[in-house]
Amino acid sequence: MSANSGENTAANPDGNTAANPDGNSAAVDVVLVKAGRTKIRYPARLLADDGTRLVVRAPWAGDAARDFGFVRFERGDVFTEYYWRDRWYSVKEVRDPAGALKGWYCDITRPAVRSGRELVVEDLDLDLWRSADGADVRRLDEDEFAASGLAESDPDAAAAAVAALDALELLAREGGFERLLD
């Protein structure tokens, strides 16, 4: 199911997706952890959880607009966020207040963990952007990743992070995000 289909779903206790009788999605708190500390926490609506992939939707969580030069996130933007329990990344589809697709912002993270109302992901510094038209695909924050020391402190995690970034970039360049997120 695509999170954009308009269906209201949430996870049963067994982790499978099912529609809520009242038509509302379950509330969750997305917790982004970096270097052992909470970087940001924000409320979201759980749209789907099939036991492997979780989908949530939330408005832009920043206090102010953030201009990256290639995209601007601002009040009213809506993020449909895809997380996996078995993959080292998350993909965030970004739309403006009118619903126009801006693009996809991807975080390289350890696999997501859901515990009760919390969805926790550990940011590993690497990011990827793909514009709505696919013309702009760029790797981000490779300098921060190198400076993090992860390659020395946890070489297996560092290798998994780089492999995840490579795989996402390939999908982005080949137009594979739509298949990934359906």
C-alpha angles and dihedrals in degrees: 000000000000115000087226093061093093094239114140110224140159137175124277115221088267090059096250120130120251136160117261114239092230093050093242127121122235118263118240135173114231109214118194111196124194125182091349096307132097107258095182139349123194139164120253139169116249107229099174142358117178094173093265107041125041124195123197134171126212140157120250103294098204122108090226138017116282118211114198093178092245096052136009122217114202146158111303096029113130123216121202102194127200120201130179131205090208103039133073098231147053127215122212119197107208123205130176121238091271091054098254113147114245095179143263127300114198127197122200104224142153111269113291122260123204118199115172108305094348127093106192125193129173113223113223095192099248118112140175131204126201119183120225092256093046093236094114117055114160138170113226138200098010087144091056090049092052091048092049092076092224092132089062100036098041111010093175092055091046091052091048090050094051091046090051091051091049091049093048092048090052091050091047094051093046095046093249099138093090091057092044093054101041 
